[in-house]
Amino acid sequence: MNSKPTLSSLRGATSAVLVVALVASLAPPAAFAQPAPAPGPQDDPTYKCGKQTGPVAVNFKPETELKEIIAWVMGFTCRNYILDPRIVSTGKKVTIMAPLKMSQAEAYAVFLAALSTMGLTVVPKGNVSRIVESSTAKSETVPIYKQGVPPNQDQMIRYILRPSNTSTETLRQALDSIRSPAGSVGVAGNLIIITDYASQVRDMMSVARSIDVPGNSDGIYTIPVKHADAA
């Protein structure tokens, strides 16, 4: 025997529906939101390279670790850097204080100067820059200059100098006295081969220009004798 719903039962069901709808409307939306995915390695600023075109800011805490400085310079140079694990294990740190923004070239010069204070330098290898000890860079394939003036940067280079007036050994001794502890000055025939920081080589070239000049005392002179015997 089928029973029809009474008016009171319909009113009770309607009230229950209204109560459920009211509770649902009062619940905060965040309770039903899915948890956000954890950021992957590609979201870490360390792995981003945006090729900045504007000024570069230098915001480092005192005694910044080497890896943090490399991550900073990678952001505007977009180069690949390789670190020897033995260098990382030394825990080298440096303090950089630069309150004003600077151009990318100036910022890279600061990076090279910071490396030199830690006894390190950059050796370019194609699209990769290796961070090595400055003392071992003389055996690396560093950039070679044969003329002109190298840039005023603390990056190891090799300069080949051919003296024009002064003896090779004399000029070598003069340049060897002002090289950096990480540099070297050698001789190959009548050539002088210098391996040192580019900024140091600039000073050497200034000294070489002052020494390698024609001598004023060399020459043949004729003195006519008017009254005495020439002997």
Secondary structure, DSSP 8 states (H G I E B T S, - for coil): ------HHHHHHHHHHHHHHHHHHHHS-GGGG--------GGGSGGG------S-B-----SSEEHHHHHHHHHHHH--EEEE-HHHHHTT-EE-----S-B-HHHHHHHHHHHHHHTTEEEEEETTEEEEEEGGGGGGS---EE-SS---SSS-EEEEEE--SSS-HHHHHHHHHTTS-TT-EEEEETTEEEEEEEHHHHHHHHHHHHHHSS--SS-S------SSS---
